[in-house]
Amino acid sequence: MSSLESVLVNLNGLWSYATTEWLRLTEPNPQDATRARWPTHPLWVALACVDWETSGGVLLKRFTNARLPDEKRLYSPPLYQLSY
């Protein structure tokens, strides 16, 4: 891709490749050492389905910092692994 315009025109394809072929979030399976067979995390499936060509409308401010994660959550080992 030689320009921003060409990237934006192909954004859906690029996103699909990046979130399904190049990188994915899996749920580890202790009985299977082959990571390629591990199931994809449902959150990752939802992220991979983002449609970049459809207008989503106005963004609403729904973020609140009142429910920040506690330190245990921030510093605990990850439950899932990214595999690429």
C-alpha positions in Angstrom: 0.0 0.0 0.0 1.5 3.2 -1.1 -0.9 5.8 0.4 -3.2 6.3 3.3 -6.2 6.3 0.9 -5.3 2.8 -0.3 -5.0 1.6 3.3 -8.4 3.1 4.2 -10.0 1.5 1.1 -8.7 -1.9 2.1 -9.2 -1.6 5.9 -11.7 -4.4 6.2 -9.4 -6.9 4.5 -6.4 -5.7 6.5 -8.3 -5.9 9.7 -9.5 -9.4 8.9 -6.0 -10.6 8.0 -4.5 -9.0 11.1 -7.1 -10.5 13.5 -7.5 -14.0 12.0 -4.4 -14.9 10.2 -1.5 -12.9 11.8 -2.6 -12.7 15.4 -5.3 -14.2 17.6 -6.2 -14.5 21.2 -6.7 -18.1 22.3 -8.0 -20.0 25.2 -5.2 -22.4 26.4 -6.0 -26.1 26.4 -3.8 -27.9 28.8 -4.6 -31.3 27.1 -3.4 -30.0 23.7 0.2 -28.7 23.2 -0.5 -27.6 19.7 -1.5 -23.9 20.0 -2.9 -23.8 16.5 -5.8 -26.0 17.7 -6.6 -23.9 20.7 -10.0 -22.2 20.5 -10.1 -18.5 19.7 -11.4 -16.4 22.6 -14.9 -15.1 22.1 -13.8 -11.5 22.7 -11.3 -11.9 19.9 -13.9 -13.3 17.5 -16.1 -10.2 18.2 -13.1 -7.8 17.6 -12.3 -9.6 14.3 -15.9 -9.0 13.1 -15.6 -5.2 13.3 -16.9 -3.7 10.1 -14.7 -0.7 9.1 -16.8 0.3 6.1 -20.1 0.9 7.8 -20.7 4.2 9.6 -21.4 3.4 13.3 -23.0 6.7 14.1 -22.0 9.1 16.8 -19.7 7.9 19.6 -21.1 8.2 23.0 -19.0 8.9 26.1 -19.6 5.8 28.2 -16.3 5.4 29.9 -16.0 5.9 33.6 -12.9 5.4 35.7 -15.0 4.7 38.8 -14.5 1.0 38.2 -10.8 0.6 37.7 -9.4 -2.9 38.2 -7.7 -3.6 41.5 -4.0 -4.3 41.7 -4.5 -8.1 42.0 -6.1 -8.0 38.5 -3.5 -5.8 37.1 -0.5 -7.9 38.3 -1.8 -11.4 38.0 -0.6 -13.8 35.3 -2.6 -13.6 32.1 -5.5 -16.1 31.7 -5.1 -16.2 27.9 -2.2 -16.1 25.5 -1.8 -14.3 22.2 -0.5 -16.7 19.5 0.9 -15.6 16.2 
